[in-house]
Amino acid sequence: MISPSLLGRGWGGVYLLLILLLNACNIAKNLPANERLYMGTDIVLKPDSTISTTDQAAITEQLTALARPRPNKKLFGYPYKVGLYYLFGEPKKENGFRSWFRRKFGEEPVLASAKAISSSIPIWEAALRNEGYFGSTVTGQLLEESYRAKGVYEVTVKPRFYIDSVGILADSTPIGRSLRFVSRRPALRKGDPYRLETIKNERERIGQLLKQRGFYYFIPDYVAVLADNDSVAHRTDLFFAIKPEIPDAAREEYDIRNVFIYPNYNLSTAQSDTNLSQAYRSPEGFRIVDSTRRFNPKLFRDVVTVLPGTRYNARQQDLTLSRFINLGTFKFVRNRFEPAQQGDSAVLDVHYYLTPSPNKAVRLELDGTSRSNNFNGGQAVLSWRNRNALRRAELLTLNANAGIEFQVGGGAQAITNYRFGADAVLSLPRLVGPVRFRQYQRTALPKTNITLGYQANIRGDLYRINSAQTTFGYAWRQSQQIEHVFQPFNVNYIFVPLSRVTDRFYEILFDPDADALVKRQLNQILSSDQLILSTLYTFNYNSLPRPNSPTTFRLTTNAEIAGNLASLFIPLREGQDRKTILNVPFAQYARVDADARLYRRLTSNMTLANRLFVGLGLPYGNSNGFTLPLTRQYFVGGSNSIRAFRPRAIGPGLYTRDTLRDVPLFQDGGGDIRLEANTELRYKFNKYFEGAAFIDAGNIWTFYPGEGFTTDATLSQFRRDFYRQIAIGTGIGLRVDLSYFLIRLDLGTPLRKPYKTNGSEWVIDQINLRDPTWRRQNIVLNIAVGYPF
């Protein structure tokens, strides 16, 4: 019975609802007669003394994954989805509310079965044998308690077998000699544990290597594996051999005779598209049927690595197909091998059927944007594309864009930004330079990218920044995990037309009560006409997704130097404090940063996401004593950074900006050095909703003393005690997954403010949710699109 006092405090309804829910979810009375709900599996392991603790844990994890049936999902040990399944009773209509509720939120109970236990035993014993635990045994039984039941297994694990030696049994035939060659460096080593999966992988490797040596019809199943076990020493000798009964064709080495390419293949016009009477021969010996000469034959020289007169190689074939697919110029790619006999030699004719995509296309994109400085908005991009601009699968893209961004959390002085611009991007699927590069042996061809663009940003009713940029660079993949981007030539001209600087801008600039950092940024804007002549290198690493690994790692690093070459050849003119090009000063600096992200899947619904960002910019030479250019500076705070602080509310260093006064929230500029760490625990409630709890920490600093501050200029400078200037915040978040995009709401509050607050940087003891002033100063709501990292 619920007391009136409890009801009076507003909790009675909650408790009453909870009691009714638990009463309605009485699973026991709803289960079929004489049936039990299966609650999971318990494993009692009885290992041999030679088996390590790590191996015991691996055995338990593997067997648990094989256990059947899988129990219903539970929350704090309670099968809540089964409770929801029975919540409203049996449905009376197939399409009624009860049926819909069961399908949407419930889960049919998984019933215990003794037959399932007995069926799992041979599967578990086979899994132990495959891992080298020969002679191990499994017994199991079903233990019932009330309406629940569990499968309890007793597993006796015998000593593990290890590989003692790996040998080859081969004759003097061509395939026997090739077997000896490809087996010189086996993946299996003496002392490795016996694993059936590893042995299968070695057999697969041998089969693939033989196909790369001309054996077109060979498959890994033709490789026999013989094992000689020593039951006393628990050692095994492995021998690989070619099965004697394989077909004669699988023993033949094949050479490539002709390579036919049909780059305009279409099913409706297949006869004319493959008419060999219209074929012409390229310098590489390819026979190409392209009557309209839509494609330059040099394209196929870059893509096709299967060459006439060479030995068949499965890797070269896979490489060619991958390149055709990755080009993006062809919608469908298909090939066919035609075996033939040429004298005493076996040969292959290769046919490539390529269906091109439409050359030209127009596309309109509407995007929502969310930036780390709390600017949110949208943009429209109109693109025109030509997928074969210079007849060698070059992609030419012309873009025109316009967008608007409004500042969340800025109050009456929030700024609305407008931007528009245009750019042209030419991407060539090859390396272009003064010297010819050697043939590239990767699945995706390298790219040479050339860009030319202009962008205008109108900052509210204050000023306008124009930016013109051109770049020349290369991008290539070293592997599936590693990508490189190198831009040796990057020119960026940034200028602010004085005619577009408004009176309000100057009013703020000369206001004696204006924020010091704001005034400093305004002065930077007035003197922001600048050339950036830089060279940029980017390294990207993404760990391969592996089914058995819960960890994913990503790393992006950038290294940029600017102005060095110009500084060598351009003299300092009399009366000037900086060197100029066409009366415009150029920046000189070095800048390196790294963004490392580690994701670890804790459970099927829970993930721990971590990010560490370290950035360092060093202005020198022609920029000595200055900060980095505005477009290269770092800042923290906001929806994708330290979410408990508003944009630019912390740093550089010990400087803080008053975010409560009625001043404009500028986002230009920041610091030369940035340290930031973030960690976030994400939990997926269902298909649409996800929760998060996070902690963010970091700050920015200037390399030189921050001139223009009303207080000590060294407050912003990076010092040895930088760790005392770290801002820390925490919070919770809710994400709504709408398939095409994710809406994120994060609510954060500071734990540590690097500038002293009432004598202490730590402000945990000042938390007071009842105080509206405290909430206004310390509760920050971030609304964004996509994950923060």
N, C-alpha and C positions, 0 to 999 in steps of 0.2 A: 504494500500500500504506500502511496506517495503522500508525503506530508504537505499540508496546506502552505507551510512556510516556504517549502521548496518550490511549490507551484507559484507562489507569489513572487519569487525571485526570477521567474521566467524560465526556470529549468524544467519545470514539470512536463511541459509539452515535449521536450527533447527526450526525457526518460520514458514517457508514455509511448512515444513513437518507437523507441528502441525496444521496449518490451513487446509491443505489438509485432514488430519486425521479427524478433527472435522467435516469438510464438508461431508466426506464420511460416517461418523457415525451419520448422521442426522436420528435419530431413528423415529421421527414423520412421515416422509414421507414413511418409509418402513413398518410401522405397517399396519395390515389389516384394511380395511375401517370400520369406526365407532367403533374401538377398542381402549382401553386405556392400557397403561403399568402400571401394579400394582406395586406401590412403597413402600408398607408396611402398618403397622397398627398403628393407634393412639388410645389410651385408655383414656377416661375421667372418672375418678373414683369419685363416690359420696358415700363415706363411712359413716357409722354410727359413731357418736362421740366416741363410746367405742372402736373403732378399732385403734390400735397403728400405728405409722408411719412405723415400721418394718413390721407389717402384711400387710399394704397397699402395700409396695414395693414387698413383696412376692406374693401377689395377682396379681399385674401387671406383674411380671416376669413369673408367671405360665400361665396366660392368653395369654401373648405374645407368649409363646412357643406353645400354642395350635392354634394360629391364622393360618388360611389357606386362600388363598395359600401363600407359602413363596415367597417373592420377589426375583428378580435377585440380584446377588452380585454387590456391589457398591464400588467405590473408590472415596472418597471425595464427596459422594452423587451422583456420576455419574455411571449409569449402564454400566460400560465399557465392560463387556462381551457381552451385547446385541449389543453395538456399533461394536465390533469385529465380531459378528454374521452377521451384515449387511454390513461389510466393503467392500467386493468385489462383493456385489450384489447376486442375486439368482444363485445357481449352475446350470450349464447346463448339467453336467455329474455326475452320482452318485459317481464315483470313481475319479473325477477330483480334481484339486487343491482347488477350492472353497469349495467343500464338505469336503475335508480333513481339511481345515483351520477352517471351522465352527465346526467340531467335536472336533478338538484339542484345539482351543482357545476361541471359541464363546459359547454362551448360548442362547437357544431359549427364546424369551420374554415370561414372565408370564403376561397374560392378565387379566385385572380386570373383576370381575363377581359379580353382585348383588346377584346371587344365592349362591355363596360361602359365602357371608356375612350372609345371612339368615340361611344357614346351620350351621354356626359356633355358632349361638346364643344358641340353646339347648345344645350344647356341653359345652359351657362356663357356662351355668346355672347349668348343672350337676356337673361340676368341683367345683363350689362354694358350692353346697350342700354337696359334698363329703368332703369338708374341714370344714363343720359345719356352713356355712353361709346360713341357711335355709331361704327361702322366697326372696332371692336376685334375681334381674331381670337384663336383658341385652337387649339393643336395639342397632341397627347398621344401618349404611347407607354408600353408596359409594359416596365420594366427588371427582368430576372430575375437572381437571385444565389442559388446553392444551392437550397434549397427555398422561398426567399422571393421575393416580387416586389412592386414598387412602381409606382404610377401617377405618371408625371412629366409635368407639363403646362407648356407654354410659352405665356404670355399676353401678347400685345402690346396695350397699352392706349392708345387714342387720346385726344386732348383731350376734356374733358367739356363738354357743352352746359349753358348757364345760361339762366334765364328773363329775357327782355328786357322783356316787357310781358304783361299779362293783360287781355283785353277781353271784351265781351258783345255777342252778335248777337241782337237781340230786336225784335219788332214791337210794335204798340200794343194787341194783344189783352190780356185780363186776365192770362193766364199769362205773356205777354211783359213786361207791366208788373211783375208779381211777380218775374220773373227778374231784372229790373234792380234791384229793391229788395233782394232777398236777396244780390245779388252786390256790394253797395256796399263790403263789407269782406272781400275774399277772403283765404283762408288763404295763398295763394301771393303772393309778393312779387318785385319786380324784383331780380335778383341771386341768387335761390335756385337751387340746382342742379336740373337736370331729374331728376325721379324719377317713374316711372310710378305708384308706390304713393301718392305725395303728390297727384298729379293725380286718381287714383281717389277719394281721401279728399275732395277738394274737390267732386267730382261727387256723392259721397254726401251731403256737407253741403248742397249746393244742393237735392238731392232731398228731404231731410228738412225743410228750411226751407219748401219749397213745400207739403209735406203739412201743415205747421203753419199755412199760410195758406188752408186749405180745399180743396186739390186732393187729394181722398180717394184717387183711383185713380192718382195719379202715382207713378212709381218712378224711382230714379236712372238706370236704363238709358235713360230717355227724354232724358237730357242728352247732347248731342254735344260732343266736344272736338276742335277743329281746331288744328293746329300748323303754323306757318310757320317753317322752319329756315333759318338763315344759316350755311352750311357753312364760310365763311371766318372769320367772327367767333365761330363756335361759340355762337350765340345763337338763341333760339327765341321766337316770339310765340304765345301761347295764346289761343284764343277759345272761349267756352262759348255754346252755343245749344240751343234745343229742337228735337229731331228733327221734321221735317215730317210723318212718317208715324205719329205716335202716335195712339191712339184718341181719339175725340171726348170720351168720358167722362173721360179724363185731363186735358182742358182745362177741365172744369167745376169751379166752386167750389161746395162743398156746405155747407148750413146744417143744424144739429141741429133736428129738429122735435119729437120725443118721446124721453124717457129712461124706459125701463121697468126696474124693479128687482125681482127675485124673490129675496128673502133667505132663503127656506126651500126652495130648489130641491132636488129629489131625483128621480133617474131613475124610481123606482118610483111616485112620486106626481106626476109632472111635469104631468099634465093639470090637477090642482087647484092645484098650486103656481104655474101660469102663467095662471090664469083671470082675464082682465082685467075681468070683471064684478065681481070682489071688490077691484079696485084702488082705492086712495084717492090723492089728489093732495096732495103736500107743499107748503109755502109756496114752495119753489124751483121747483115745476112738475114734480117727478119723479112718475111713476105707479108706486106701490109695491103689490105683491101680498103682503100679510102679514096674513092674516085673524086670527091670534092676537095681533097687535101685539107680537111678540117683541122687535122692535127699535124704539127711539125714532127717528122720522124725522130728528132732528137729527144722528144718526150719519152719514147719507148726505149731509147738508149739509157735514159736515167732510171726507168722503172724496171724493165725486164732484165733479170739476171740469169735466166735460162737461155744459154747461147748455143746456136748451131755448132756442131763439131765438138762439143764438150760432153763429158760423162754426166749422166743423169744424177741430180742431187736433190733430195727431197727438201732440204733447207732452202735452196735457191728457188724452188717452186713455191714454197710457203711465203718466202720473202716477196716474190713477184706478186702473188695474189694480195698480200697484205698491203703492198704499196698501191696497187690499183684501187683497192677499197678505200684506203686512207686519203687518196687524192681528193675525193669529193666531187670529181668531175663526172664519174660514171655511176649511174644508178644501179646497174646490175653488172656483176662480173662472174663469168663462168669459164671453165677451161675443160679441155678434153685431150687425153693422150691416145695416140693411135700407134700401137706396136707394129713393127714390120721386121723383115729379115733383109739385110743387105750383105750379101755374100755370107761369110761365116760370122758376121756380127749381128747382134740384136740392136735395133734402133727404135727410136720413138719420134713421131711427128706430134708437135704440140700445137693446139689451137686455142686461142684466147678470144672469147666472145664478149665484147664490151658494149653495153647499152648506155650512151651518154645521157646525163641529166640535161634539162633545158639550159642553154647557155646563159640566158639573161633572166633576171627575176627582180621584182620589186616587192619590198616588204615594209610594213608599218608595225613598229613595236611600241607598245604602251607599257611603261615600267613604273613600279612604285619604288622609291628610294628611301633608305634610312641610313644616316651616317653617324659616325661616332661622336660628332659634335652636336647631336640632337636635332639636326636638320632633317625633316621628313617632307616628302612631296612626291612628285612624279615627273616623268618626262616622256616625250614622244620622239621616236627616231625613225626617219624615213630613209630606207636603204635601197640602193640599186647595185646589183651584183652581176658581174660577168665572170663565169667560171672558166673561160678559156680566152682570156683577154689577148694574149700574145701567141696563141696556138700551141702552148706547151703546158696547159692546165694551170695557168696563172689565175689567181683570184683577185679581181679588182673590185673593191667595195667603195662606193661613194655614199657618205652619210650626211644627213642634215638633222640637227637635233635642237629641241627647245624644251626647257623645263622650268619648274617652279619649286622652291623649297621654303617651307615655313618652319620656324624654330619652336619646338615644344619646350615649354617651361620657361619661356622668356618674359612672360607677363606683358605689360603695356609696351616695353621697349624691345620686344622680340623683333628680329629683322626678317623680312621676307626677301629671298634672293631669286633672281631671274637669271637664266643663262641660255645662250643660244650659240650655235657654232656649226662648223662643217669640217669634214676631213675626208681624205682619200687614202686608202690603204691598198698597196699592191703586194700580194704575197706570192712569191715564186717558189715552186717545190724543188729547189736546188740551191746550192751555194754559189753565189755570184761574187766575183772579185777579180783583182788584177791577175791572179794566177789560177789555173784550173786545179780544183780540189780532187783528191783521189776518190775512187768509187766508195760510196757510203754503204756499209753492210748492216743496215738496220731496217726494221719492218716499216717504219714511217720515214719518208724522205725528209731531209732537213729543209728548212725554209729560210728564204731571204725576204725580210719584211721592210718595206719602204713606206713611210707615212708622211703626210703633209696635212696640217690642220690649223684651225683658228677657233678660239673660244672666247666668248665675252661673258663676264659675270657682273651683274648689276647688284650691288649690295644695298638693298632697300632704297632709301632716298638720300644716300650718302655719297657714293662714288661708284666707279666702274673700273674693273680690271680687265685688260685685254691680254691674251696670250696667243702667240703664234709659235708653232713647233714643227720641226721636221726631224725624222729619225731614219737611220739606216742600220739594220742589224740582222742577226741570225738567231734562229731557234732550232734546236735539234734534241732528239731523245737519245740518251745513251742506252737506256733500257726502259722497261715498263715502269721502273721506279724513279729513274733519274732524268731530269730535263734541264737543259742549259739554254739561257738566253744571253746573247752578247750583242750589245749595241755600241760599236766603236764610234759612231757619229750621232750626236744628239744635240740639237740646237733649239733653245727655248728663249724667246724674246718676250719679256713681261713688261707692260707699260700701262700707266694710269693717265689718261687724258685729263689735264687740269680743267678743261672745259666741262668735264662731267663730274667734278668735285663740287658738291653743293654747299650752300651757306650753312646748313645745319652741321655739316662736317666740321667747318671752321669754328662754329660756335662751341662744339664739344671740345675741340682742340685747345681753344684759348680759355675755356672755363676753368678758373682756378680751383674749383671744387671737383673737377672731373677725376675719375679714377686714373691713377698713375700708369697702370698697365695699358689702359685704353688709350691714353695720350701717347704712350710709347708706340703702340701699334699704328696710330694715326700718322705719326711722324715717319714710321717705316713705309706706310702706304704712299706718302707723298714722295718718298725717295726710292720707290720700288722699281723704277725703270732699270732694267737689268738684263744682261745677256747671260745665259747659262750654256756653256760649251762643254759638254761632258761625255764621258764614256761609262757605260753601265754594264755590269755583269750580274746575272741572276741565276741562282742554283735552286732547283726544286727537287725535293725528295719525298716520295709517298711510299710507305711500306705496302707491300702487296697484301690484299685481303686474304686471310687464310681461315678456313672453316674452324680449325681447332685452336686458333689463337684469339684471345679476347682483346689483344692490344693492337692499336693502329697508331702510327707515328707519321707526322708530316713536318717538314722543315723547309722554310724559304729563307734564303740569304741574299742580300744585295750588297754590292760594292760599287761605289761610284766615285770618280775623280773628275774634277772640272777645272778648266782654266789654265792648266799647266802649260800646254803648248802655246796658247796665246800669250801667256806671261813671258815666255822665252823670247818671242819675236817682236812684241809690241813694247816700245819704250814709254817711260813715264814723261808726259809733257810738262813743260814748265808751268807752274801755277796750279797744277792738279795734284790731288792727294791719292788718286786712283788711276790706273791705266784704263783707257777706253777704246772702243771700236765704234767709229762713227758717232763719237761723243756719248756713247752709252757705256757705262762701266760693266765689266764682266766679272762674274763670281769665280772665286778660286777656293776650292775646298776638297776634302776627302770625307766620304760618308759610307759607313758600313752598318748593317743591321741584320738581325736574325730573328725569325719568328718560328718558334718550335711549339708543336701541338701534339699532345699525347692523349689518346682516348682509350679507356679501358672499360670493357663490358663486364660489369659485376654480376648481373643476372640478365635474363632475357629482356627485362623491362628497365633495368637500371644501368646507367653509364656514368663514369667519372671522366669529365673533360678538363684538360689542363692546357694552359698556354703560358709561355715565357717569351717576352719580347725584350731584346737588348738592342739599342741603337746609339751610335756615336757619330757626330758630325764635327769636323775640325776645319773651321775657316782659317785660312792663312794666306800669305802672299798678298794678292790684290784685295782680299777680304779680311786681312788681319785686323782684329779688334771688332769685327762685325759678327753678326749671327749668320746662320745659313739663310739662303733665299727663302722667301715666304713659302714657296711651293715645296721646299725640301725640309721644312722644320717639323718637329714632333710636337704633339700635344696629347694630353690625357684627360679623362673625364668624359662622361656621356654614355650613350646606350651600348656602344661596343667596346668600352674601355673600363674605367673605374666607375661603375654604375651608381655608387652611393654619392657621387659628386657631380654637380652640373658641369657642363663644358667650360673649361678654362677657369674653374673655381679653385684649382690648386696649381701651384707652381707658376713660373719656374722656381725651383728651390723652396725657400721659406716664404716666398711672396704669395699672398692670397688676394683674390679679387673679391670685392664686395658684391655678392650676387643678389642681395636683397634691396639695394638702393635702385633708384630709377635711372639706370644707365644702360646704354646699348650693349648688347651681348655680342661683341665682335668675336670672330673665330679665326681671324688671320693670325698667323704666327704661332710661336710656341717656344720650344727650346732646341738646343743642339744635341742633347743627350736624353735618352729615355730608358727607363727601367720599368717593367711592368710584369706582374704575374697574376694569373687568374686561375681559379679552380671552381668547377661547377658540378654538382651532382644532379643528374637528370633522371627523372622517373616518368615512364610512360604509363598513364592510367588506362588509356584505351587508344583506339585508332585516331582519335581527334584531339585529345587533351594530354598535355605533358606538364609536369611540375618541375621546379628546379630550386636549389638552394646554392648560393654562391658566395665566394669571398674574393675580392679584388684588392690589389695593392700596387703602388708605384708612384712615380713622379717624373718630372722633366727638369732639366737644368740647362743653363747657358754655359758655353765653354769659357767665354770672357765675362767680366763683370757686366751686369745688365745696366747699361747707361740709360738714364731717363727715369729711373725710379725716384720717388720722393724720399725714400729711406735709403739705407745702406745698399749700394749697387752690388755688393758681393752676396746679398741674400739669394740671388738667383744663380750664383755660380756653383758648379760641381766641386765638392770638397771631399776630403777624406772621410768626414763623418756623414756621408750621404745617407747611410742607413738610418740615421736619426730623422731624416726628412721624408720618410716613406708615408704616404697616405694609405689607409686601410679602410675598406668598407665591406659590408655584407648585405645580404637581402634574399628575397625569395622571388620566384617568377612563375608565370603561367604562360604556356604556349598553346596556340590553337593551330593545328595542322589541317590546312585546307587543300592538301595534295599538291597543288601548283605552287603554293607559297605558304610560309609559316608566319603567323602574327605572334609577336612576343611582347609580353608585359612584364617588366622587372621593377620591383619596388626595393630600393636600397636605402641604407642609412650608414653614416660614417661611424667607424669604431676608433679611428685615430686620425687626427688632423695634424699635419706636420707643423703648422703654426700653432703656437700655444693658445689654449682656450682655458681661461681662468687658471693659469699656471701649469697646465698639463696638456700634453698632446693627446693623451688617451681620453676619450669622451664617453666611454661605455657607462660610467656611473652617472652621466647626465641624461640618459635616456628617460624621457617622460612623455609617453604617448598621450596623456591627458592635456598637455600644454599645447595650445594651438600655435604659439610662437615657436616652440621647439619643433613641432611638426613642420611648420612652414620653412624652417631653416635646415632641417635635417632629413626629411622624408623626400626622396626623389623618385618620381615615377618615370620610367623609360618605356616608350612605345616604339617598337621597331618591327622590321620585317626580316626574317631569317635569324639564324643563331648568331650570337656575338662572336663565336670562334668555333 
